[in-house]
Amino acid sequence: MGVVLAVLFTVPSFADDSLAEKSTEQPAEVEPAPETVAATDSSAVDSVSSTDILQKGKTGIVAIDTLTVNEWDIPTSHNSLPLTMLFAIFPGGGQIYTEHYVRGGFIAGIELLLLYEVTANKSYQDRRVREQTKPFQDSVGIYTQWLLNSSTRDSLEYYHEKRAEFVGRVREKNDKKMEQEDLRKAETAWMYGLYLYSFFDAFGIWYNNNYRSVELKSMKTALLWSIIPGFGQMYNREFGKMGLLYMAFIGSATSIWTSQNMVEYYLDRKHLVEKESTSSEEYERVCERITYYRKNRNQYIWAIALIYLYSIGDAAVDALLSDFDNPMHLAVLPRLEGGVQALMSFDF
């Protein structure tokens, strides 16, 4: 639905009196025939009321019609699709090639940090845990041998208590190792998701620099496409947002899977602790970890649901505002009677 506002500004004539007197002394000009005047007025009205004047983004004023509308995807002279995709093989490379240096540097920096975390740092942490576990494992072996060779009741009881103590320490280190592995898998998924976003975003920059359209898109069509996650953004040609959605889905889904694995792992630990009747402190710690990972899993489930709803709403809003970057729907037109006529259209 559209609304058109028309405002008439009359420009008064400030002619000099002397010029007016001189004009009266000049011979009167021959007035044109009424048919000619009518034809002229009719053509002027037709030109003023032409729909071309209110065409979205076409004000008729070159200075307005040629305004730059791309703010995030700034125009660039690097418009080669093969080169954009080639550089996009490296995280942030496509953005840097298309002169989006801040965005490309940010993506490259985060990707390098994640790569360091899931490779070098996690390997170092794993070695540290193994080194810390080794003395406890040796102690378990020693007390096991003494337990088997002991012949007195007091010795059996003492060796059994010490062995159970070191077994508990070994299990704590194994728990820590499992948690680190869980985190490594989740961080790896987010790293791959960020790489996918970088690739989609680079393609989106190239597309918007070459085929950017500010025509109004169908909100109904966008909603139908958005039933499939990311396809509503693809319909709106928002490829960077599409990459962000897939990054969030991949990372969240992997985090759900790893958190569920940890819940199952600690449930087995809980059953083992119950059977062995170990200390209540270890039992409480295991129950706390079960609650923690269940909460993590449920939070990521809610996150996926909210991201899906957001993708639908985002596709609808982007379609509704797809012509928002047009120059102002404003036309300033001359009038034969004097003054100017300002026409402005609003869509809602």
C-alpha positions in Angstrom: 0.0 0.0 0.0 1.4 3.4 -0.8 0.7 6.9 0.3 1.6 9.9 -1.8 2.0 13.4 -0.3 1.9 16.4 -2.5 3.1 19.8 -1.3 2.9 22.9 -3.5 5.4 25.7 -3.0 4.6 28.8 -5.0 7.5 31.0 -6.0 6.4 34.6 -6.2 7.5 36.9 -9.1 9.7 39.8 -8.0 9.7 41.8 -11.3 10.9 45.4 -11.3 8.1 48.0 -11.8 10.1 49.7 -14.5 10.4 46.4 -16.4 6.6 46.0 -16.0 6.0 49.5 -17.6 8.3 48.7 -20.4 6.6 45.5 -21.0 3.2 47.3 -21.4 4.7 49.6 -24.1 5.8 46.6 -26.2 3.3 45.4 -28.8 1.2 42.5 -27.6 2.2 39.1 -28.7 -0.2 37.0 -30.6 -1.9 34.6 -28.2 -1.8 31.0 -29.2 -4.9 29.2 -30.2 -7.0 27.7 -27.4 -6.4 24.2 -28.9 -2.6 24.7 -28.6 -2.8 25.8 -25.0 -5.0 22.9 -24.1 -2.6 20.4 -25.7 0.4 21.9 -24.0 -1.3 21.8 -20.5 -2.4 18.3 -21.1 1.1 17.0 -22.0 2.5 18.8 -19.0 0.0 17.2 -16.7 0.7 13.8 -18.2 4.4 14.3 -17.7 4.0 15.4 -14.1 1.6 12.6 -13.2 3.7 10.0 -14.9 4.4 6.9 -12.8 8.0 7.0 -13.7 8.5 10.0 -11.4 7.5 8.0 -8.4 9.3 4.9 -9.4 11.2 3.6 -6.5 14.7 4.9 -6.4 14.2 7.1 -9.4 13.7 10.7 -8.4 14.9 12.1 -11.7 17.8 13.9 -9.9 21.2 12.5 -10.8 22.8 13.5 -7.5 20.2 11.5 -5.6 19.8 8.6 -8.0 23.6 7.9 -8.0 24.0 7.9 -4.2 26.0 4.9 -2.9 23.6 2.5 -1.1 26.1 -0.2 0.0 27.5 0.6 3.4 28.5 -2.8 4.8 29.5 -4.3 1.4 31.4 -1.3 0.1 32.0 -1.0 -3.6 35.4 -2.4 -4.7 37.3 -2.6 -7.9 38.2 -6.3 -7.2 35.2 -8.0 -8.8 36.7 -11.2 -10.0 34.6 -14.2 -8.8 37.4 -16.8 -9.4 39.9 -14.7 -7.4 37.4 -14.0 -4.7 36.7 -17.7 -4.2 40.4 -18.6 -4.5 41.4 -16.2 -1.8 38.3 -17.4 0.3 40.0 -20.8 0.7 42.0 -19.0 3.4 39.7 -17.7 6.2 39.3 -14.0 5.7 41.2 -14.0 2.4 38.1 -13.3 0.3 37.3 -10.3 2.5 40.8 -8.9 2.3 40.9 -9.4 -1.5 37.6 -7.4 -1.8 39.1 -4.6 0.4 37.1 -5.4 3.5 40.2 -5.5 5.6 38.7 -5.1 9.1 36.2 -7.9 8.5 38.8 -10.2 6.9 41.3 -9.5 9.6 38.8 -10.3 12.3 37.8 -13.6 10.7 41.4 -14.6 10.2 42.3 -13.7 13.7 39.5 -15.7 15.3 40.1 -18.7 13.0 43.8 -18.7 13.9 43.0 -18.6 17.6 40.6 -21.5 17.3 43.1 -23.5 15.2 45.8 -22.9 17.9 43.3 -23.9 20.7 42.2 -27.2 19.1 45.6 -28.3 18.0 48.6 -27.0 20.0 46.9 -26.0 23.2 44.7 -29.0 23.5 47.6 -31.3 22.7 49.6 -29.6 25.4 46.8 -30.0 27.9 46.4 -33.6 27.1 50.1 -34.3 27.7 49.9 -32.5 31.0 47.0 -34.6 32.2 48.8 -37.8 31.1 51.9 -36.7 33.0 49.9 -35.9 36.1 48.0 -39.2 35.9 51.1 -41.4 35.5 52.3 -41.3 39.2 48.8 -42.1 40.4 48.6 -45.1 38.0 51.9 -46.3 39.3 50.7 -46.0 42.8 47.6 -48.0 42.0 49.8 -50.8 40.5 52.1 -50.8 43.6 49.2 -51.0 46.1 47.5 -53.7 44.0 50.6 -55.9 44.2 50.9 -55.3 47.9 47.2 -56.0 48.4 47.6 -59.4 46.6 50.7 -60.4 48.6 49.4 -59.2 52.0 48.5 -61.9 54.5 47.2 -59.8 57.5 43.7 -58.3 57.8 45.0 -54.8 58.9 47.4 -54.7 55.9 44.6 -55.7 53.5 42.4 -52.9 54.8 45.1 -50.3 54.7 46.3 -51.3 51.2 42.7 -51.3 49.9 42.0 -47.8 51.2 45.2 -46.4 49.7 44.5 -48.1 46.4 41.0 -46.7 46.3 42.3 -43.3 47.0 44.7 -43.4 44.1 42.1 -44.9 41.8 39.9 -42.0 42.6 42.7 -39.6 41.6 43.2 -41.4 38.4 39.5 -41.2 37.6 39.5 -37.5 38.3 42.2 -37.0 35.8 40.4 -39.2 33.3 37.3 -37.0 33.8 39.3 -33.9 33.1 40.7 -35.5 30.0 37.2 -36.4 28.7 36.0 -32.8 29.4 38.9 -31.4 27.4 38.1 -33.7 24.5 34.5 -32.6 24.6 35.6 -29.0 24.5 38.0 -29.7 21.6 35.3 -31.3 19.5 32.9 -28.3 20.1 35.7 -25.8 19.3 36.6 -27.7 16.1 32.9 -27.5 15.0 32.8 -23.7 15.6 36.1 -23.4 13.7 34.6 -25.1 10.7 31.5 -23.1 11.0 33.4 -19.9 11.0 35.3 -21.0 7.9 32.0 -21.8 6.2 30.7 -18.3 7.1 33.9 -16.7 5.7 33.3 -18.5 2.4 29.7 -17.5 2.1 30.4 -14.0 3.2 33.1 -13.6 0.5 30.7 -14.7 -2.2 28.1 -12.3 -0.8 30.4 -9.4 -1.1 31.2 -10.2 -4.7 27.5 -10.7 -5.5 26.4 -7.4 -3.9 29.1 -5.5 -5.6 27.9 -6.8 -9.0 24.2 -7.6 -8.7 23.0 -5.5 -5.8 19.2 -5.0 -6.1 17.1 -2.6 -4.1 13.8 -3.8 -5.6 11.1 -4.8 -3.1 11.0 -8.6 -2.5 8.0 -10.7 -1.6 7.7 -11.2 2.1 5.5 -14.2 1.6 8.0 -15.9 -0.7 10.8 -15.2 1.8 8.7 -16.8 4.6 8.1 -19.9 2.5 11.8 -20.2 1.6 12.9 -19.7 5.3 11.2 -23.0 6.3 14.5 -24.5 5.2 17.1 -22.8 7.5 19.2 -20.3 5.5 17.1 -20.4 2.3 15.2 -17.3 3.3 18.5 -15.4 3.5 19.6 -16.9 0.2 16.3 -15.6 -1.4 17.1 -12.1 -0.1 20.7 -12.5 -1.4 22.1 -12.2 2.1 24.7 -14.8 1.8 26.8 -13.6 4.7 23.8 -14.1 7.1 23.3 -17.5 5.6 26.8 -18.4 6.5 26.3 -17.1 10.0 23.2 -19.2 10.5 25.0 -22.4 9.3 27.9 -21.6 11.6 25.5 -21.3 14.6 23.7 -24.5 13.6 26.8 -26.5 13.2 28.4 -25.3 16.4 25.2 -25.7 18.4 24.4 -29.2 17.1 27.9 -30.4 17.8 27.8 -28.9 21.3 24.5 -30.8 21.9 26.1 -34.0 20.8 29.3 -33.6 22.9 27.3 -32.5 26.0 25.1 -35.6 25.7 28.2 -37.8 25.4 29.5 -36.3 28.7 26.1 -36.8 30.4 26.2 -40.5 29.5 29.9 -40.7 30.6 29.1 -39.3 34.0 26.0 -41.4 34.4 28.2 -44.5 34.0 30.6 -43.0 36.5 27.7 -42.4 38.9 26.6 -46.0 38.7 30.2 -47.2 39.3 30.5 -44.9 42.3 27.3 -46.3 43.7 28.4 -49.9 43.3 31.7 -49.3 44.9 30.3 -47.2 47.8 33.1 -44.7 47.6 33.2 -41.3 49.3 30.2 -39.0 49.2 32.4 -36.2 48.0 33.2 -38.1 44.7 29.5 -38.9 44.3 28.5 -35.3 44.7 31.1 -34.2 42.2 29.9 -36.7 39.6 26.2 -35.6 40.1 27.3 -31.9 39.8 29.0 -32.7 36.4 25.9 -34.5 35.2 23.7 -31.5 36.0 26.2 -29.1 34.4 26.3 -31.0 31.1 22.6 -31.5 31.0 22.1 -27.8 31.4 24.7 -27.1 28.6 22.9 -29.6 26.3 19.5 -28.0 27.0 20.8 -24.5 26.4 22.1 -25.4 23.0 18.8 -27.1 22.1 17.0 -23.8 23.0 19.6 -21.9 21.0 18.9 -23.9 17.9 15.2 -23.3 18.2 15.7 -19.6 18.7 18.2 -19.4 15.8 15.6 -21.1 13.6 12.9 -18.6 14.6 15.3 -15.8 14.1 16.1 -16.9 10.6 12.4 -16.9 9.7 11.9 -13.4 11.1 15.1 -12.1 9.6 14.1 -13.3 6.2 10.7 -11.6 6.4 12.1 -8.3 7.7 14.9 -8.3 5.0 12.3 -8.9 2.3 10.0 -6.1 3.7 12.9 -3.6 3.9 14.6 -4.8 0.7 14.1 -1.4 -0.9 15.1 0.5 2.1 18.4 1.5 0.6 16.8 3.2 -2.3 17.3 7.0 -2.4 14.4 8.8 -0.7 11.2 8.3 -2.6 11.1 12.1 -3.2 10.7 13.9 -6.4 10.9 17.7 -6.8 9.1 18.8 -10.0 8.6 22.2 -11.7 5.0 23.5 -12.2 4.0 25.6 -15.2 1.9 27.8 -12.9 5.0 28.7 -10.8 6.7 27.1 -7.9 7.7 23.5 -7.4 5.8 20.4 -6.5 7.3 17.9 -4.0 6.1 14.3 -4.2 7.0 11.8 -1.5 5.8 8.2 -1.3 5.8 5.8 1.7 5.2 2.1 1.5 3.7 0.1 4.4 
